[in-house]
Amino acid sequence: AQRVTQPEKLLSVFKGAPVELKCNYSYSGSPELFWYVQYSRQRLQLLLRHISRESIKGFTADLNKGETSFHLKKPFAQEEDSAMYYCALSGLTDKLIFGTGTRLQVFP
Amino acid sequence: GAGVSQSPSNKVTEKGKDVELRCDPISGHTALYWYRQRLGQGLEFLIYFQGNSAPDKSGLPSDRFSAERTGESVSTLTIQRTQQEDSAVYLCASTPRDGRNTGELFFGEGSRLTVL
């Protein structure tokens, strides 16, 4: 069965501090992993996908198949990063399974 | 329109009534998804359409829930005999399908359902 776990409901940091939002998954095959973000009063939108291996808004995420993790990282958090972050997994089908989300608060 | 459009944006209903939620996907997007988001919880997959057919409806919580899609466009999610636990934001998303799942879903703003 496909499952995505985000253990932290809330993560609070000060501006300039490093950020790591955790995501672990359960899937027997080769998954595709994604991070979605929802800023206040905006729609849920794609932030990045593991297959692209890109950095978006300073965020990166590495797929670790050994640890079945896809943690989202940023070396220096900004206030505008405050948002709800969702990790998502796609397997052989087109169904995208989301985690429960982590709210990131960046204080000035 | 430029994005996924959902209506109504807010719906308050009495327990036992039926409700219908509508989703207009982005033009040309063949895949359409419905998710439910209860307060303080994550996105719960309900059903997925490819064209007008639903290859995966495994997330529909009970037979009170049904969905259809016509003309490879508009989709409606119907909840019969609503219960208080149906209160949630219902999100619709669409994506083009080019033979590969890119994972980029385009979401609507959601329909907030409150069952009294």
HADDOCK unambig.tbl for C-alpha pairs under 7 A between the chains (distance, minus, plus):
assign (segid A and resid 43 and name CA) (segid B and resid 107 and name CA) 6.35 0.50 0.50
assign (segid A and resid 43 and name CA) (segid B and resid 108 and name CA) 6.58 0.50 0.50
assign (segid A and resid 43 and name CA) (segid B and resid 109 and name CA) 5.61 0.50 0.50
assign (segid A and resid 44 and name CA) (segid B and resid 107 and name CA) 6.03 0.50 0.50
assign (segid A and resid 45 and name CA) (segid B and resid 106 and name CA) 6.70 0.50 0.50
assign (segid A and resid 45 and name CA) (segid B and resid 107 and name CA) 6.96 0.50 0.50
assign (segid A and resid 46 and name CA) (segid B and resid 104 and name CA) 6.05 0.50 0.50
assign (segid A and resid 94 and name CA) (segid B and resid 101 and name CA) 6.11 0.50 0.50
assign (segid A and resid 97 and name CA) (segid B and resid 45 and name CA) 6.76 0.50 0.50
assign (segid A and resid 98 and name CA) (segid B and resid 42 and name CA) 6.81 0.50 0.50
assign (segid A and resid 98 and name CA) (segid B and resid 43 and name CA) 5.81 0.50 0.50
assign (segid A and resid 99 and name CA) (segid B and resid 42 and name CA) 5.88 0.50 0.50
assign (segid A and resid 100 and name CA) (segid B and resid 41 and name CA) 5.55 0.50 0.50
assign (segid A and resid 100 and name CA) (segid B and resid 42 and name CA) 3.60 0.50 0.50
assign (segid A and resid 100 and name CA) (segid B and resid 43 and name CA) 6.67 0.50 0.50
assign (segid A and resid 101 and name CA) (segid B and resid 42 and name CA) 5.84 0.50 0.50
